[in-house]
């Protein structure tokens, strides 16, 4: 182990750990999330952890925790921490859905949700943005790319008021927080179900605290070599495949949507819509349409996509789903998870500050990736980030037996990256669902095969052999 990493590990061990008495469980609040948690039977608490594990006395952060007790306590297996990814998405929100999504798991586990440090209810870093996300296209030329550069510079400046905490918004620190939580819960091991970015967080915990890891499932794994500010740089081919899949569906309903009767015709319509500059009351630009598809194809509802596209180029009232997307994209009053997650990406791994390098990369791939490449390879706020992270990224290499699952046509964490995570975790097994063009699979992709293997493993079966599940019927 390199000396620097060893030193940080020793410092984290010396810092006084939380104890089970440090969690005081009570009501979850009267807001919408609090009411949902209460309805799910949850109680809530906060866990106080150091902002900086190298200097534990230099300040603390209160991390929001929720717990739903196992419904069959006689067969309780321990605590299962769930993380929906992002980074920046709320573990409390995912836990609130546990009775509907994971009733078998909830029977034998206390389901635990945690908003990672500086997100959600965990003393969130509030970036002053007029958009919900930095994920948008750089457009067709240098002029449109330069507008992207200006926006990303502005977004980075919008986070600069919190420079004291920004360097410590790392995945490694969240993994340390998870281990403090394990101790506070009185659990010898923590079990884990992580989706998307949550797979990277889970893998980092395995690397740092593997002796305290129980059963781990990583759903739709991030490529550990790509994770960071350029997380989506290799996504364009998978996104294109997902777009074609939707286009095939739209073509069968041309009498309803009038987007085209063949796949080439539908894709030609998309190219024309890329030039649209008005949607409802919103004046839109070339950054929008690839970002719209990037968002909508993650958990695709083809009927919604096809319906919403018929409103592009029109004024007047919009479907509420499209109105909400545009409101967040252009005003920043929607889901704040990307605003919460950007500090994590930027703290975990530095980005190139050579603004021309991103444009050269886009230009080099424009012929092969004309629609999604200017989005997936675009510059991010991390290129202008006001601080540097405090430690290098984690080198993920261990033989802990875990289960890595995903879809072979995932547009957000493409299959080659899932395999890369599996290869780093040499003791793991993988289960892949064929013919699925969506992001995240357990309990949401309709694969009885995969759902059975994951549930059985979490409820006590051995790690299954690596296998392929057939397309859902």
Number of C-alpha atoms within 10 A of each C-alpha: 6 6 8 11 14 11 13 14 16 12 15 19 12 12 15 12 18 20 15 15 9 16 17 11 14 12 14 20 14 11 9 9 14 19 16 19 27 18 12 17 13 25 20 23 19 20 22 20 25 22 24 20 22 17 12 16 11 10 13 14 18 18 25 25 24 27 24 24 20 22 17 15 14 9 12 17 19 21 26 26 25 25 31 25 22 18 24 27 24 24 25 29 21 20 28 26 15 20 18 12 15 15 14 18 22 23 20 22 25 23 28 29 26 32 25 33 28 27 28 23 17 20 15 18 23 17 20 16 21 17 21 22 22 21 23 24 26 29 27 16 12 13 11 15 23 16 14 22 23 11 18 21 18 17 25 23 17 17 22 18 15 14 14 11 17 24 21 25 27 26 25 22 23 23 21 22 25 23 22 20 28 22 19 17 20 16 15 13 20 24 23 24 22 25 26 22 27 28 29 25 25 28 31 24 26 24 21 20 16 16 13 16 22 20 20 27 31 30 30 33 34 30 25 22 14 15 18 20 24 20 19 22 18 19 23 25 16 20 29 19 15 24 21 16 15 22 24 20 17 25 22 15 16 15 11 12 17 15 24 21 18 17 20 14 15 22 19 14 16 20 13 10 16 19 14 18 15 15 21 18 13 16 13 20 15 18 21 22 25 24 20 19 17 24 14 17 23 18 18 16 12 17 13 13 18 21 17 17 19 16 17 20 16 16 13 9 12 18 12 10 12 21 17 14 19 25 17 18 23 18 13 18 16 16 16 20 18 21 26 28 23 28 30 30 27 28 27 26 22 19 20 16 15 11 16 15 13 20 21 12 15 27 19 12 15 15 10 12 20 16 21 29 29 28 27 25 27 28 33 28 27 27 19 21 24 17 18 17 19 16 16 14 19 18 13 19 16 16 15 19 19 26 26 25 30 30 29 23 23 29 26 27 29 27 22 16 20 26 19 16 26 23 17 18 22 14 15 22 19 23 21 26 25 16 14 22 27 26 26 25 23 27 16 12 20 15 19 15 16 24 17 13 22 23 17 16 18 25 18 10 11 13 21 16 12 13 14 16 17 15 17 14 6
